[in-house]
Amino acid sequence: MAVRKRELTVMFPNAAGIDVGSASHYVAVPPEREQPVREFQSFTADLAALADWLSECGIDTVVMESTGVYWIPLYELLEGRGFKVYLVNARHIKNVSGKKSDVLDCQWLQQLMSYGLLAGAFRPSGEVCALRAVVRQRDSLIEAQAQQTQRMQKALTQMNVQLANVISDIAGQSGQDIVRAIVAGERDPYRLARLRNYRIRASEETIAKSLMGNWREEHLFCLAQALKLFDTHQALIQEADAKIEGLLARMQRHGAQLAPNKNKGRTKNAPRFDARSALYAWAGVDLTRIGGIDVSTALKILAEVGADLSKFKSGKHFASWLGLCPGTRITGGKRISGTTKRIANRVSQALKLAAHGLHRSQCALGAYYRRMAARLGAGKAITATAHKLSRLVYAILTKGEEFVQRSQDHYEDQVRARTIRYLQKKATSLGYNLQPTVAVCA
């Protein structure tokens, strides 16, 4: 029987490929056009000339690699000009054999795109990208502020001030009051100990004992410098919160005023405004009803992917894009490995942190995490629970339905019923009849 060969057909005859660089971009158009390859510098005027040249060549589709952040200005310019722009991962493209050059790369991109062999990466809308940039900046400020907290701790330790042994967080109210008093010149350990909050478990005598240090001048100087930077970053975080609040106010599409969620308290680095209501007014659903997901996690998820997940075919595709699906390395009919793909995805990291926070939760998701941890270990249990959370997020955002939290007992009843069905089916296949035992009274 003759095997019919499948021939490649040109699906995008007016496609162009761009090899993105820091100083210049190489652009390739179909070879029948005049001067099919040109180089343009990365200045704004040259980017405008690049777009004009593509229009003169009759190009309607453009494909480029996601090289660093150099592609962003060109992508936004071409998208604004009306071109259909595809952003592809450089690791998914194999170059032709031989010497590698910028000219060959852009021509290879153009050829692959003309046959429809490339798929564009997911990129949210412009308003979501603006929100994402500010949220990422806020995360960077929080990380920088945490570094200053570590420097304050280092300076205190060098002076043998063992405050961290009696107070869990020196960035909290009691810790900050004591540190600011030290910077202001107070050295009496008992006066400093009286600044503790009534909720601190350590006694005033123990705290005073921990505050007996050597007070060396150079370490006090470092402590004061770190405290100033801590306050500077705190002010910048508040500015970022105000900017995020303003961006969310522009994106409101639903009337929203949510009742406080009594099951979830406010986390330390949560926004200083009512972000939960603002996110509900934008997305129309409350992601914080899902176990493990607080306001900060919900903000990060929606800022990264937006409220419209229609570009993903299903929850499975969304979980695969996040790198949370099991691997399918199969050869010779045998499964070689089931490890997940290593993808640096901020949503995936946020969901894994949320999954880790479920280890003591009494909801159904917490019971699922503990069951997976008993079978597979904590690491794989976190990934499996994050995968389940991603499927829930996709279902809620696409269907617009409210999430109903199930209890641990409900989940355990489901597991028990599923186990019984499996055992009954197995017993029937072996020719046995499975019957429950009846307790006989003596």
N, C-alpha and C positions, 0 to 999 in steps of 0.2 A: 504494500500500500504506500503510495507516494505521500510524503509529508509536505504540506503546503507551507512555504516559507512566508513569514510575516515581514512585510517591507515597511520601512519607516516612511511616514508621510510628513510633509511640511505642514505644521499646524499654525505656526506664527511666521508668515513670510516677511513681516515688517518688524522683526525683533532685533534688538541691539544688545551687545554685551559690554559691560564696563568693568575693567580691572581697577579697583579703587586703591589709591595710595595716599600718603600723607602730603606729598608735594605736587603730584600730578595724577591724572586719571587717563587711562588708555581706553578708547572707545572703538568698538568694531561694529559695523553695520553689514548687511548682506553683501557678499563679494561682488555682485553685479552693479552695485552703486559706485559712483565716482569716489575715489580715495576711500576705500572701505575701512581703514584704520587711521585714527588721528589721536594726538596727545593734547590734553588740555591741562593747564595748571589748576591748582585748587583755589585760586582767588575767586571772589564772588563774581567779578566781571567775566572771568573765564568760564565759570559754571553757567552763566547766562548765555555765553556764546556756544557752549556745548549743547544747551537745550535748543537754541535756534538752529544749530546744524542738524540735530536730530529731526526737527520739524521739517527742514528743507529736504531731508532724505526720506520723508514719508514714514518715519518710525512711529509706531503706536505702543510697542511693548519694550520694556527695558529690564534687563536682569543685571544684578550686581552682587558682589560678595559682601558679607557683613564684616568688613575689616576694621577692627577697633571701633572708634567713634567717627572715623573719617567719612563714612558713608552718609551720616545723618544730614548734613547740609545739602548734599546733592540729592538725596532721596526726597527731602521735603520740597526742594525746588522743582524737581521733575514731577512730583505728584501734584504740586500746585499748577503746573503747566498742562495738566490733563493726561499725562502718560500713565499707562498701566505699569507700575513698577513692581518687580519681584525681587525680594531680598532672600538670598540663599546662603546656607552655611558653607563656608569654604572647605570644611572637612568632608562634605558630601560630594565634592567635585573632584574627579581624578583628571589630572592633566595628561595630555598626549605624551607618548614616549619621546625621548630626546631631551634637548636642553630646555630648561624652563625660562621663559621670558614674559614680560608684561604683554607683549603683542600676542603671543601664543595663548595666554590666559584669556584675554578678552575675546579672541576669535573662538576659543573653545566654548566659552560661555554663550556666545551668540549662536554657535552651531547647535549646542544642546537645547537651547531655548527654542530655536526654530522648529525642532522636532517635538517639542512639548515634553521633554524629559526632565524638566526641573519644576519643583514646586516651591512656591513662595513661603517664607516663614511667617508666623503669626505676628502681626503688629496691630495694636489697638488704635482707636481713633485719635485724632489730634488732641481733643480735650482730655482724654484719658492719659495720653503721653505727657501732657503738661502737669497733671496731678501726680503721675508717677515720678517725674523728675523732682518735684518738691518733697514727696514722701521719701524718696531715696536720699535726698539731701538731709532730711530730718534724721534718718537712720544713721547717716555719717556723723551728724552732730552728737547723737546719743553715744555712739562709739567713742568719739573724741572726748566727751565728758566723762565717760567711764575710765579713760586713760588718766585723766586728771585725778579721779578718785583713787586710782592705784598709786599715783605719785604722792598724794597726801598720805596714804597709808605707809608708803615707803619712808617718807620723812618722819612720821611718828615712830615707826619701828627703829629707825636709826637713832632716835633720841630715847629709845627704850620706853616709849609710852605705849603700853599694851592695851590700847583702847579697843582694838578689834577683838580681843579675847573676851570682852564683857558686853560689847554691843555688836550686833550682827551686821549692821550697815552704817558706816560712818557718814554716808550720804543722806541718812535719814534725819529726822528732826533733832533727836538728842545728839547724834554725832556731829551734825552741823553746828548746833549751838555751842558745843564744847570746843570744836576746832576754831570757830570764829572768836571765841573768848581767848583761846591760846594766842591766836594771831594778834588780837587786840592788846595783849600784854599780861593777861591773868596767868599766874603760876601756882596759886594755892590749889592743891588737888581737891580739897574739901569744898571749896567754892565752885570749882568746876564740876564736881560730882553732883552738886545740887541742881544743876541744869538738866539732869536726866528727866525723861518723861516717866510718868507713873506706871506706864506699861512695861518698862524695862524690868526684866526679872532679876538682874543683878542688883545687889544691895548698894546703898550709897557708900558704905565702907569699902566694898570690893572695887567699885569704880574709882574711888579716891586712891586706892592702892595701885591701880593700873596706871594712874596719871602721874606717878612720881618718876620723872625722866631727868635727863641731864641738861635739856634746853640749850643745846649748842646753837650758836648764832647762825652758822651756815645752813643747818637743817631747818631752823625757823624761817629763814629766807626762802628756801625751796617750798616750804609748806605754804607760805603766804602767796608765792607766785602760782602754785597749783590751785589755790583757792580762788584767786582772781580769774584764772582761765576757766575754772569750773563755773563761776558766775557768768562769765562771758558766753560760754556755750549754753547756759540755761536761758539767757536772754535771746540768743539766736534760735533756740528751740521754740520759744514762745512766738517769735516772729514767723517761724515756719508753720506753727499751728494756726496762726491768724491767716496766713496765705492759703493753707489747705481748707480752712473753713470757708474762705471766700470762693475758692474754686468749686467746692461742693455745692455752695449756694447757687452757682450758675447752672449746675447740672440737675437740679431738682425736677423730677417728673411726676412725683406722687406726693399727695398730702401726707404728712408724717408728724406724728407726735406719739412716741412709744412710751409705754409705762416702764418704769425702771425694772431692770432684770435683777431680782433679788438673789438669784443663784450665782451671779458672777459679780464680784467686786471690782473696783477700779484698780488696774495694774499700775505699777510704778511709772512706766514710761508711756502711759496712755495719753492721748491728746487732751488738752485742757479745755476743750469745748465738748458739746454733746455730739460726738462723732457718730454714735449709734443711730440717732434720729436722722442725721444728715445723710448717712449711708442708706438708710431705709427710704428716704425721700428720693434718692437717686435710683437705687436698684429695685425698689418695691418689695424687697424681702429682707428679713432680719437673719443674717448669717450667725449672729451671736447666740441664737437658739440651739445651734449645733454644739454638742459637748466638746470642750477643749478649745473652741474658737472664741476668743475675747474680742474687744473692740479693736485693739491694735492689729491682731491677725486679720480680722475682717477688712480693715482699712488697707492692709498690705495686699490682700488678695484682689480686692476690687481695683486698687490703684495699678496693679500690674497687668490684669487681664480685662478689666472693665466689667460692665454688667451684661454685655451681649456676648454669649459664647456660641453663637450660631455658626461660626466658622469651623467649629469642631463638630464632626459628624455624630459623635456619641460621647458618653462619659468615658468609654474605654479609650477613645482617641485623646481626650483631654488628659486622662491619667498617663497615657503613653508620652504625651508632649511634656508632662512634668517629670518624666523619668521615674515613675512610681510603679510601672507594670513589671511583672516578672520577665526575665529574659527568656528567649526561645532559641537558644543555641542547640540545634539538633543536627546530627550527622550520622549517617548509617542507620537511621531509625532509632538512635539512642539520644537521650537528652544529656548534653555535655554540661551545661550550666544554666542556672535560672536566676543569676544575679541581675539586678536592675542596671540600666544604663547610667553612666556617670554624667549627669547634666547639672550644670551650675544654674539652678532656677530658684529665684527668690520665693516664689509661691510654694515650691516643693519644700524649701527649708522652713518656711513658716508653718506648713502643715505638719512637718515632722516634729517641730517644737510643740505644736498643739497636741499631737498624738502622744508625745512624752508626758504632757501634763495630765493625761487621762489615767495614769497608773494607779491612782487612788480614787478615781471617780466611781460613784455608785450607779452611773447610768449604763445603758446597754453598750455604748462604745467603750466605756472603761472595762466592762466585763469581757468584751471582745479582745481588747489589748492584753489583758491578763491571761486569757486563754491562749492567744498567740505566743505570748512570752513564755508560757509553760511548755509549749511545743517546740518553738523555734529559737528562743532566746530574745533578749531585749532588743537587739539591733534590728532583726528581721521583723519583730513585732511592731516596732515604730514605723517601718516602711509599709507594712501591711495595713496598719491603722491609718496612716496618712493616705494610702491608696483609697481606703473606704471613705475618708473625709473628702477627698477630691471628687469622688463619684456623687456624694451628697451635695457638695457645692454646685456641681454641674446640674444636677437634677433640680435643685431649688432655683437657680438662676434661669434655667431654660423653661421650666414649667410655671414658675411664679407661685409655687405652692408654699404654704407655711410648714416648717419642719416641726414634727411632733416628737418630743423626746421620750424615749422608752426607758423603763427602769431596768436594773440589773436582773430582777426576778423575771421580767418578761423575756429578756434575752436568754436566760438559762432555761426557761420553759420551751423556747423555740429550739434550742440545741438538743434538749431532751427528746422532743417530739421528732426531730430530724434523725436522731440516733435510733429511736425505736423503729421508724419507718425503714431505715437502712437494714437493721437487724431482721425485721420481718421479711423484707425482700430477699435477703441473703439466705434465711432459713427456708423460705419457699423454694428457692432455686436448688437447694440441697435436699429437698424432699421432706422437710420437717415443718411442723406447725408450732409457731412461737405463741405461747400463752402466758399472761401475767400470773404471778403467784398470788394466792389468796391466803391471807392470814387466818389461821384457825385458832379460835379461842379455846383455852384449856378448860 
